[in-house]
């Protein structure tokens, strides 16, 4: 009923789009919806000043040599040339970032989805409890430091003490200072902590699916749970899937803080060095902000690209 | 294949090492080890010394009794024999004429002095010293410490640690509060400022007692009549003037009943005046650090203000350690009637839940009766007001009308003293038990093995049983004190009883619970440490006539409405008060203030503010900022003039980006801001302190530009457990070869050595062979920073040595030093000298059983590998330690700074790094962090003046002579990283050290070159091109 009146009102508008330029039209529309713009303004101003502007600033800075304390000097493409042709460690970083991205991105994404799907089958009370258990690691900030204690390099670290006790080893293993252990351990921790927001949004998405759709599906010939999932559940929760995907992409490309906390900065032989680390190293430690802006720009482009890719992929869901 | 090669190399290395070390050991017996041996001897004596109670029991069993009658008095200035310390032969005793005491003996801070005496009667005597601290050395504010020997021997352990307090008074300004009481000066925000404290040198009488406070009564010495005895005072800390020594009998304190009988007075009538004295204005205190504080937790604390900070209480954590006292005078004119009064303080004890905090009260210099030693202040999270009591009854005191009366409140442990003493003994036993089991099983025993404990360490099993029984009786007594309640305190003890019980009941449980025992020793240590803290605050002290009804006493807590009103007022006042500015005194002068930023804790900043107000010659605007604010602020052009405590690499980072104003240019001294920079540094700091704060002048090669003034300096020293070294029969290593020879003994006994890995360890070895981190291509003595020098032959050898320690000797790379050291698992470790703070506070039960000394040195060899000798035929040993500093810097002002202001800035920097300022700051810092906490000042004079014992100071200064600073160059951060990679490669994969290090060299050099290019400095390749033809030998 109310929908109808709204439609009528719109149709009753006397002004025609053809009469004015695009700018005039936009301005008119803005004036008409000024309440909306007014309400979005506080967030938009903050977002623009503190997110959009810095992104563009950083892109501009990436063409300069800038040490924070003196005026930047324009060097055009030097930073990018050096980044791709004369920086072995950056290539290591890209490689590691992609490895982490694969694990904390798609793998953790699918894991989240399936865990959410399974949990959704539980009774409501049980579901709330299990959800908390899975979600807890990601809300309690520095929980991953428990791994630092478990895998401490001291002979009294839990794992070392256990292995020494049962005579597997004589000397403590330097878990987070030994290139052969750092990467697998970090991936383990990354997986453990990545079941966060994505997972929660999937649970929420699963709850919103209308039960009548399943009944309709059953009548229309859905034969098993997989079909149900693919043709009914997932298409209905596309928004949540998209949200989860964006979150896990940003998460996986920006991965680094946990590695620093566990394996130190830098990790031994740069074995778990990610683009994030490279960025911090040049921006924070070496005061080469121009160069680190170039790194940031590359990271930004990687994220945008994969975002678009994911969008494409998700549009295939249910087809 | 690789492993066999590695094994071969290791074998060859080992063989070489054995060859070298045997030679070296044979040779090193010639080196002077006299001094260190004597300390080991001392420890042996100390370990053998019995406790006071054992001594007293033994003597009583032999039929000794308290002496009666009169004692003897020795005039200190007559018939003394002084023996100077061989290290300080010019410090001798001197007789002086004192106005009040006539001839007195002034003793230096080293050496020992003896007198002969006889006593009229055989029996127990106490020894009293009439002393005063010695004026002149204003900077020494710590207690005076002596060892007391009778006939050349300390009869019991406690006699090694006599400690005499000093006396400090506040210098009050002539300000009265509204109620007419003594007030304080106000700063420009209207807050009251702490008055400065001054030490006064008055005579007082010290009775030899236990400095740990575990023994309430004075110490009794058994002395025989007839024979001539000698009494010796051996100096451990600070100077002392002595007038006489009184040796007299002591029968114990008067009982409360006798006191009442002896004074034989009436209760003061209810109408008598009830004097109130504000506790925040004491007449004197034992420590510089006990001062008036601001309390905002109660509306009726006197005085109180909703927005201003008034100093209205005293005590709190500043008055928590045994022996610290505060004195107040109750003016005679306010006591209108003679008779009994209750002393009713308004106090707060909110730290020891379920327990009480103890004090001892002395009136006019004496403990009136026994119960005064056991005052109890019970727990409440609010302020309380109740008469002084001993836990059972409120105590009456006799006061005479019209007579001034001095009240002294001293921190003691009361009834807890004995419990604490015995618990600490139990802790020592537990550590012994752990150590003797450790010797057999190692730190990770196999619980299924049969070790045969009953045969091998039967004594230990007996000790376990004894300790368990002792702890059980402590718990019983504790419960009695707490009135049958059991709480967290008891749970700690009961858990240990349970573990010990298991361990001594079944032999198979010993190995299983070893780790448990270790963890719980740690817990018990912390428990003792916490229980010893006797935190108590006083608001005021009142005398209430004994007849007055307790209902009419002042109230401890305000009413609900008063509290609400105060909170509301305070809440609204908070909108108008600037809590961040550290208020300066109202200053009328119009001089432009120097803006100084500090990013330490608020307390430390406050201390600094006070110092500035009191002694700084220039006007200063001090701001407390969050760490990391400096960079953005400098970027935005709103940075300060001066920033404090900047790490040396940070200084250079800022300097090469021209964010710092150079202080001194060697090539151009006239135009420098600090023309006297070099003299100042030469006077005040180690010559190595400025090495990390300078850069080579690109316009005048071979000369430096200096960027900061050193403020703090850190370096490593060797910490070792004397008791374990004695047990294992080891000597403290003087050289690395000495260390290599004792490592097997240590390892057989499952002990470890703590040594810095990676770059820290490498630098240590390199500096001891006079090798630099950076290259000096043209050999002019000025490092150029173009290349790294860790690929030189000597450096590679150093790295091999370092890796050998970890690969062959299996030194641990990661360890928790405090715990390992305390448990004796790591009896020797190289660590920053400030670890001293941690050990002193954390492991009180180890007092006297550990010390720090100079690092083991490297025996110097000539080009042929032969040991080098000096003119006296001694082996040349280099015991350099790397040091690093943090500095005060002057930031570049883009808008331009006036010359006057620039001069003021330099004045401020000079003032802050001066010996006086640094000493005062160090003292106040001790007050903040804890009694034994040291501040690592870079000022040599101030470092010496801190309250070290003589041995500590000697060792510290010996290492101080052998420091080597590390220069900073663009790109230096990369070195740590790659050296760590190389080291870890050797450590984890047993790789060849030389190979792994050489692998990383090119990366380091590339980064150095890149950074130099960025700053337009000469890089190696260009330099080589220019100079190769002229000097090909530079580039070999």
Interface residues (C-beta under 8 A of the other chain):
Chain A: X65 X67 X68 X69 X70 X152 X153 X154 X155 X156 X161 X164 X165 X171 X172 X174 X177 X178 X179 X180 X266 X268 X269 X285 X286 X287 X288
Chain B: X443 X444 X631 X634 X635 X653 X654 X657 X658 X659 X810 X812 X813 X814 X815 X816 X973 X977 X980 X981 X984 X985 X987 X988 X1011 X1014
